Amino acid sequence: MEKIKEIVGSENVKPDEPMKNHTSFKVGGPADILVTPVSVLQLSQAIQLCKNENVPVFIMGNGTNLIVRDKGIRGVVIKIYDNLNEFTVKDDIITAYAGVLLSKISMAAYENGLTGLEFASGIPGTLGGAVAMNAGAYGGEMKDVIIETEFIDRDGELRVIRDDEHQFGYRTSLIQKHSGIVIRSSMKLKKGSKEEIKAMMEDLTKKRQDKQPLEMPSAGSVFKRPEGYFAGKLIEDCGLRGYRIGGAEVSTKHCGFIINTGDAIAKDILDLIAHIQSTVRMKFGVDMQTEVRIVGEA
């Protein structure tokens, strides 16, 4: 811990930090050490230190697609958010660091009359996580706009990939497959009408508000879309709308969401996920794969 403090400053190091304070689900035990670097150099040095000391390291954004188990995370958690959040707009290209919220980037696109990121306006995560998992919504995906990404690979080396080198697939990418850490990405958009861009963003916002339980702690869509099906409909057709285990509940507003009704622990959510998976498999023969990241000790 003292060595990490020398790199990032003691104010950016928290021992035994409850992860429920850093996830949108509001659950999760403590991280041994939570680190919030303020520069790419600090990030790189902290990762290298952990590697040299053989200490496990977990990288996160702002925790909107994350379930941390109740005993927390051993080793070091590095949170890329709040600090690594600068971006630039030049002509039709936006270049942003991994900690910038997607909603902020999509608003910048609108303000500069650039279309192509409207789908991302309501996705609550950071750019880094969105690129790694090829996040998407309402017919759009990050692969539609990303042209270049700088990332740190599992060996601590800085790499740059362009276009098809990202190997984007449904909720996956080369970066995710190789446990890479996004530093920054460039997005190529198109000139458009600000009025039309704003209208589309407002329309998607209304759809989200009408159909998703945005007022409750959750991690968005829990499951990937099974081929040929919709996850929420499968869950609803199994009669699981409103089904609860402890403080975790299948949302009555959107069955693809699990919500924390106020007193859930991670085990409640994970038990509910397992119950949904076994029920859907038994009734429809479909394997439901999770979209959320599940980490830590049970």
C-alpha positions in Angstrom: 0.0 0.0 0.0 2.8 2.4 0.8 4.4 1.8 -2.7 1.0 2.5 -4.4 0.6 5.7 -2.3 4.0 6.9 -3.6 2.7 6.5 -7.1 -0.8 7.9 -6.9 -0.8 9.9 -3.6 -2.3 8.8 -0.3 -5.5 10.7 -1.0 -6.2 8.3 -4.0 -5.8 5.1 -2.0 -8.5 3.6 0.2 -7.9 0.4 2.2 -10.8 -2.0 2.9 -13.2 0.1 0.8 -16.8 -1.3 0.6 -17.5 -1.9 -3.1 -21.2 -1.3 -2.6 -20.2 2.4 -2.6 -18.8 1.9 -6.1 -21.4 -0.2 -7.9 -24.8 0.8 -9.3 -26.3 -2.4 -7.7 -25.2 -1.0 -4.2 -23.8 -4.4 -3.2 -20.4 -5.9 -2.6 -17.9 -6.5 0.1 -14.6 -4.6 0.6 -11.7 -4.2 -1.8 -8.4 -4.7 0.0 -7.1 -1.6 -1.7 -9.1 0.8 -4.0 -6.9 3.1 -6.1 -8.0 6.0 -8.3 -5.1 7.2 -10.5 -5.3 10.6 -11.9 -3.1 10.1 -15.0 -2.2 7.4 -17.5 1.3 7.3 -16.1 0.0 6.6 -12.6 -2.3 3.9 -14.0 0.5 2.2 -15.8 2.9 2.4 -12.9 0.3 1.0 -10.5 -0.5 -1.9 -12.7 3.2 -2.6 -13.2 3.8 -2.5 -9.4 1.0 -5.0 -8.9 2.5 -7.3 -11.5 6.0 -7.0 -10.0 4.7 -7.8 -6.5 2.4 -10.6 -7.8 -0.7 -8.8 -6.4 -4.0 -9.4 -8.1 -5.4 -6.3 -9.8 -8.9 -5.6 -11.0 -9.8 -2.7 -13.3 -13.2 -1.1 -13.2 -15.1 2.0 -14.6 -17.9 3.4 -12.6 -19.4 0.0 -11.6 -22.6 0.1 -13.7 -22.2 -3.4 -15.2 -20.7 -5.1 -12.1 -21.7 -7.4 -9.3 -19.1 -7.7 -6.5 -19.6 -10.7 -4.3 -20.2 -10.3 -0.5 -16.6 -11.0 0.7 -15.2 -8.4 -1.7 -12.1 -8.3 -3.9 -8.6 -9.4 -2.8 -5.7 -7.4 -4.0 -6.0 -4.0 -5.7 -9.0 -2.5 -7.5 -8.2 0.4 -9.8 -11.1 2.6 -10.6 -10.8 4.5 -13.9 -13.4 7.2 -13.4 -13.7 10.8 -12.2 -10.1 11.5 -13.1 -9.3 10.0 -16.5 -12.2 11.8 -18.1 -10.9 14.3 -20.7 -12.0 14.3 -24.3 -11.5 16.4 -27.5 -13.7 17.0 -30.5 -11.9 17.7 -33.9 -14.1 17.8 -37.0 -16.1 14.6 -36.9 -13.8 12.7 -34.5 -14.1 12.5 -30.7 -11.2 11.2 -28.8 -11.8 10.4 -25.1 -10.1 8.8 -22.2 -11.6 5.6 -20.6 -13.1 7.3 -17.6 -15.5 9.6 -19.5 -19.2 8.7 -19.2 -20.8 7.7 -22.5 -23.7 10.1 -21.7 -21.2 12.9 -21.6 -19.6 12.0 -24.9 -23.0 11.6 -26.6 -24.0 15.1 -25.3 -20.7 16.5 -26.7 -21.5 14.9 -30.1 -24.9 16.5 -30.1 -23.5 19.9 -29.1 -21.1 19.7 -32.1 -23.8 18.5 -34.5 -22.4 15.0 -34.8 -24.6 11.9 -35.2 -23.9 8.3 -34.5 -23.8 8.2 -30.7 -27.4 8.8 -29.9 -27.9 5.2 -28.9 -25.3 5.7 -26.1 -26.9 8.7 -24.5 -28.7 6.6 -21.9 -26.0 4.0 -21.3 -24.7 4.7 -17.8 -21.1 3.3 -18.1 -17.8 4.7 -19.0 -16.1 4.6 -22.4 -13.5 2.1 -21.4 -16.0 -0.5 -20.3 -18.2 0.2 -23.2 -15.4 -0.3 -25.8 -14.1 -3.5 -24.1 -17.6 -5.1 -24.1 -18.9 -3.5 -27.3 -21.8 -2.0 -25.4 -24.9 -1.2 -27.4 -28.6 -0.3 -27.2 -31.5 0.4 -29.6 -29.7 -0.9 -32.7 -26.4 0.9 -32.1 -23.1 -0.5 -30.9 -19.7 0.9 -30.1 -18.2 -1.0 -33.1 -20.3 1.3 -35.3 -18.2 4.3 -34.3 -14.8 3.2 -32.8 -11.9 3.6 -35.2 -8.8 3.5 -32.8 -8.1 2.4 -29.2 -5.0 2.7 -27.1 -4.9 0.0 -24.3 -2.6 -1.7 -21.9 -2.4 -5.5 -22.6 -2.1 -8.2 -19.9 1.7 -7.9 -20.0 1.5 -4.2 -19.2 2.5 -3.1 -22.7 0.8 -0.1 -24.4 -0.9 -1.1 -27.7 -2.8 0.7 -30.3 -5.4 -1.1 -32.5 -7.5 0.3 -35.4 -10.7 -0.6 -37.1 -11.2 -4.4 -37.6 -8.3 -5.1 -35.2 -10.8 -4.5 -32.4 -12.4 -7.8 -33.3 -15.8 -6.5 -32.1 -18.5 -9.1 -31.5 -21.7 -9.2 -29.5 -20.7 -7.8 -26.2 -17.0 -8.7 -26.7 -13.8 -7.4 -28.3 -10.1 -8.3 -28.7 -9.5 -6.1 -25.6 -11.9 -8.0 -23.5 -10.6 -11.4 -24.7 -7.1 -10.4 -23.8 -8.0 -8.8 -20.4 -6.8 -5.4 -21.8 -7.4 -2.0 -20.2 -8.7 0.7 -22.4 -6.8 4.0 -22.1 -8.6 6.1 -24.7 -10.5 5.6 -27.9 -11.4 7.6 -31.0 -14.9 7.7 -32.5 -15.7 8.7 -36.1 -19.1 10.2 -36.4 -21.0 12.1 -39.1 -22.2 15.6 -39.5 -25.9 15.8 -38.8 -28.8 18.0 -37.8 -28.7 19.1 -34.2 -32.5 19.1 -34.1 -32.7 15.5 -35.4 -30.0 14.3 -33.0 -31.7 15.9 -30.1 -35.1 14.5 -31.1 -33.6 11.0 -31.3 -31.9 11.3 -27.9 -35.1 12.5 -26.3 -37.1 9.7 -27.9 -34.6 7.0 -26.6 -34.6 8.7 -23.2 -38.4 8.4 -23.0 -38.3 4.8 -24.1 -35.8 4.0 -21.3 -37.8 5.9 -18.7 -41.0 4.1 -19.8 -39.6 0.6 -20.0 -36.7 0.4 -17.6 -36.5 0.6 -13.8 -34.1 3.5 -13.8 -35.1 4.7 -10.4 -33.9 1.5 -8.7 -30.4 0.2 -8.1 -29.5 -2.3 -10.9 -26.8 -3.1 -13.4 -29.0 -2.7 -16.5 -29.7 -5.8 -18.6 -28.4 -8.8 -16.7 -28.4 -11.3 -19.6 -27.1 -11.3 -23.1 -29.7 -11.7 -25.8 -30.0 -15.4 -26.6 -29.9 -16.1 -30.4 -33.5 -16.0 -31.7 -35.0 -14.8 -28.4 -35.3 -11.8 -26.1 -34.0 -12.4 -22.5 -36.8 -10.3 -20.9 -39.6 -12.2 -22.7 -38.1 -15.6 -21.8 -38.0 -14.6 -18.1 -41.6 -13.2 -18.3 -42.9 -16.3 -20.1 -41.5 -18.4 -17.2 -43.8 -16.5 -14.8 -40.8 -14.8 -13.1 -42.0 -11.1 -13.3 -41.6 -9.7 -9.8 -40.0 -12.9 -8.4 -37.8 -12.2 -5.4 -35.0 -13.8 -3.5 -34.1 -11.7 -0.4 -33.9 -8.1 -1.5 -33.3 -8.9 -5.2 -36.3 -8.8 -7.6 -37.0 -9.4 -11.2 -38.2 -6.0 -12.2 -42.0 -5.7 -12.9 -41.2 -3.0 -15.4 -38.6 -4.9 -17.5 -38.0 -8.6 -16.8 -34.5 -8.4 -18.2 -33.5 -6.3 -15.2 -32.9 -7.4 -11.6 -33.2 -4.6 -9.1 -32.1 -4.2 -5.5 -35.2 -3.3 -3.6 -33.2 -1.8 -0.8 -31.6 -4.5 1.4 -30.2 -7.0 -1.2 -26.8 -8.5 -0.8 -24.8 -9.9 -3.7 -25.8 -13.5 -2.8 -29.5 -12.6 -3.3 -28.8 -11.2 -6.8 -26.6 -14.2 -7.8 -29.1 -16.7 -6.4 -31.9 -15.0 -8.4 -29.7 -15.1 -11.6 -29.1 -18.8 -11.0 -32.8 -19.4 -10.5 -33.7 -17.6 -13.7 -31.1 -19.5 -15.6 -32.3 -22.9 -14.4 -36.0 -22.1 -14.9 -35.5 -20.8 -18.5 -33.3 -23.8 -19.3 -35.9 -26.2 -18.0 -38.8 -24.6 -19.7 -37.3 -23.5 -23.0 -33.9 -25.3 -23.3 -32.2 -21.9 -23.6 -28.9 -21.1 -21.8 -29.0 -17.6 -20.4 -25.5 -16.0 -20.3 -24.9 -13.0 -18.1 -23.9 -9.7 -19.5 -22.9 -8.2 -16.2 -19.4 -8.9 -14.8 -19.4 -10.9 -11.6 -16.2 -10.7 -9.5 -14.9 -11.2 -5.9 -15.2 -13.8 -3.2 -18.5 -15.3 -2.1 
